[in-house]
Amino acid sequence: MAEPLLLLAGAAFAALAGFAWLALAMDVHWAQVHGLRARATPARLRVAGGAALALSFGLCLGADHPSMAVLVWLMLLAGSAVAVAMTLSTRPRWLRWLWPASSRR
């Protein structure tokens, strides 16, 4: 019983991180989170975001049979997208730990 719950918790975290990285790939959101610090490469953030979403899907598949895994994954995507949007609109600095900026200007 504990293993599927751990897989789903990992899937939820991966989906949240994936959407946060995809958001940080945009200049506006990067400035919200990190200010004027050195900009990360948007391509690297997009690849990391896509890989995290794929990992989330794989973890959902490992936790349950495919038809239920797809449903759970879609719900995780919806919840994670809303959570990242709400975080960006209220407390954008909370996303700073997901991709630290270098201190160079």
C-alpha positions in Angstrom: 0.0 0.0 0.0 2.8 2.4 0.8 4.6 2.0 -2.6 1.8 3.3 -4.8 1.3 6.2 -2.5 5.0 7.1 -2.7 4.9 6.8 -6.5 1.9 9.1 -6.6 3.5 11.6 -4.3 6.6 11.6 -6.6 4.3 12.0 -9.6 2.7 15.0 -7.9 6.0 16.6 -7.1 7.4 16.0 -10.6 4.2 17.5 -12.2 4.5 20.6 -9.9 8.2 21.0 -10.7 7.6 20.5 -14.4 5.1 23.2 -14.7 7.2 25.5 -12.5 10.2 25.0 -14.8 8.0 25.6 -17.9 6.8 28.8 -16.3 10.4 29.9 -15.4 11.3 29.5 -19.1 9.3 32.6 -19.8 11.0 35.9 -19.2 8.1 37.5 -17.3 8.0 34.6 -14.7 11.8 34.5 -14.4 11.8 38.2 -13.5 9.0 37.6 -11.0 10.9 34.9 -9.2 14.5 35.9 -9.6 14.4 39.6 -10.4 17.3 40.8 -12.5 19.7 38.0 -11.7 21.4 36.1 -14.5 18.9 34.3 -16.8 18.9 30.6 -17.1 18.8 29.1 -20.6 15.1 28.8 -21.5 15.7 25.7 -23.5 17.2 23.9 -20.5 14.2 24.9 -18.4 11.8 23.7 -21.1 13.6 20.3 -21.4 13.6 19.9 -17.6 9.9 20.8 -17.5 9.0 18.3 -20.2 11.2 15.6 -18.7 9.6 16.2 -15.3 6.1 15.9 -16.8 7.1 12.6 -18.5 8.5 11.3 -15.3 5.3 12.2 -13.6 3.4 10.1 -16.2 5.8 7.2 -15.7 5.3 7.3 -12.0 1.6 7.3 -12.4 1.9 4.2 -14.7 3.9 2.5 -12.0 1.3 3.2 -9.4 -1.8 1.9 -11.2 -3.1 0.3 -14.3 -2.9 2.4 -17.5 -6.5 3.6 -17.7 -6.5 4.8 -14.1 -2.9 6.2 -14.4 -3.9 8.4 -17.3 -6.9 9.8 -15.3 -4.7 10.4 -12.2 -2.0 12.0 -14.3 -4.4 14.4 -16.0 -5.8 15.4 -12.6 -2.3 16.0 -11.3 -1.5 18.1 -14.4 -4.6 20.3 -13.8 -3.9 20.7 -10.1 -0.2 21.4 -10.6 -0.9 24.0 -13.3 -3.3 25.8 -11.0 -0.9 25.6 -8.0 2.0 27.1 -10.0 -0.3 29.8 -11.4 -1.5 30.7 -7.9 2.0 30.7 -6.5 3.2 33.0 -9.3 0.3 35.4 -8.7 0.7 35.5 -4.9 4.2 34.4 -3.8 6.5 34.0 -6.8 9.6 33.9 -4.7 8.5 30.5 -3.3 9.5 29.0 -6.7 13.1 30.2 -6.4 14.4 26.9 -4.9 13.4 24.9 -8.0 16.0 26.6 -10.2 18.4 28.9 -8.3 19.8 31.8 -10.3 23.5 32.5 -10.4 24.6 35.7 -8.6 26.2 37.2 -11.7 24.5 40.2 -13.3 
